[in-house]
Amino acid sequence: MWRAEEMQEFTPGLVLRDRYRLKSVLGRGAMGQVREACDVYLERPVAVKTVAADLPAVP
């Protein structure tokens, strides 16, 4: 999971952490977003969740 403040603009085709290629938004809510992605190493579909930057950190 990535905090939105750490991320650049999410666009289709962007690869996160050299592993997850983003595709489309699956859902949005008060806490963040879930995006369809592809794990480029395992070559399988995954979901990537981002958390809104204004949420407090949980230890």
Secondary structure, DSSP 8 states (H G I E B T S, - for coil): -EEGGGS----TT-EETTTEEEEEEEEEETTEEEEEEEETTTTEEEEEEEE-TTS----
